[in-house]
Amino acid sequence: MKLLIENMTCGGCARGVTATIQDVDANAKVEVDLASKIVTVDTTASTDQITNALAEDGFPAKVQ
């Protein structure tokens, strides 16, 4: 899945987003493109599980 995370502005944000996703699915593969604010996730978790966890941690995401 591809997610747009508008308020991801720095490397710390990118690490936080990655950690949140991997808390939901420890085996998730996460690629962050900070410049475009796009996160590509390869996971067995549902889109809702990932987006809800991100929203709870302050990173609301829009599915692309």
C-alpha positions as CSV (number, residue, x, y, z in Angstrom):
1,M,0.0,0.0,0.0
2,K,1.0,3.6,-0.6
3,L,0.2,6.2,2.0
4,L,0.5,10.0,1.9
5,I,1.5,11.4,5.3
6,E,1.3,15.2,5.0
7,N,2.8,16.0,8.4
8,M,5.9,13.8,8.0
9,T,8.5,16.5,7.8
10,C,11.8,15.1,9.1
11,G,13.9,12.0,9.6
12,G,12.5,11.6,13.1
13,C,9.0,11.6,11.7
14,A,10.0,8.9,9.2
15,R,11.5,6.8,12.0
16,G,8.3,7.2,14.0
17,V,6.1,6.2,11.1
18,T,8.3,3.2,10.4
19,A,8.2,2.2,14.1
20,T,4.4,2.6,14.3
21,I,3.9,0.4,11.2
22,Q,6.3,-2.3,12.5
23,D,4.5,-2.3,15.9
24,V,1.4,-3.4,14.0
25,D,3.3,-5.9,11.8
26,A,6.9,-6.6,12.8
27,N,7.7,-8.1,9.4
28,A,6.4,-5.1,7.4
29,K,8.7,-3.7,4.8
30,V,8.5,0.1,5.0
31,E,10.0,2.5,2.4
32,V,9.8,6.2,3.2
33,D,10.2,9.0,0.6
34,L,10.4,12.0,2.8
35,A,10.5,14.5,-0.1
36,S,7.1,13.3,-1.5
37,K,5.8,12.3,1.9
38,I,4.9,8.9,0.5
39,V,5.3,5.7,2.5
40,T,5.2,2.4,0.7
41,V,4.3,-0.5,3.0
42,D,4.5,-4.3,2.2
43,T,2.5,-5.9,5.1
44,T,0.0,-8.6,5.9
45,A,-1.9,-6.1,8.2
46,S,-5.0,-4.4,6.8
47,T,-5.0,-0.9,5.5
48,D,-7.3,0.1,8.4
49,Q,-5.0,-1.4,11.0
50,I,-2.0,0.6,9.6
51,T,-3.9,3.9,9.1
52,N,-5.6,3.7,12.5
53,A,-2.2,3.1,14.3
54,L,-0.6,6.0,12.4
55,A,-3.5,8.3,13.2
56,E,-3.3,7.4,16.9
57,D,0.4,8.3,16.9
58,G,-0.2,11.6,15.2
59,F,0.5,10.7,11.6
60,P,-2.9,10.7,9.8
61,A,-2.4,9.0,6.4
62,K,-4.3,9.0,3.1
63,V,-4.2,5.9,1.0
64,Q,-2.9,6.7,-2.5
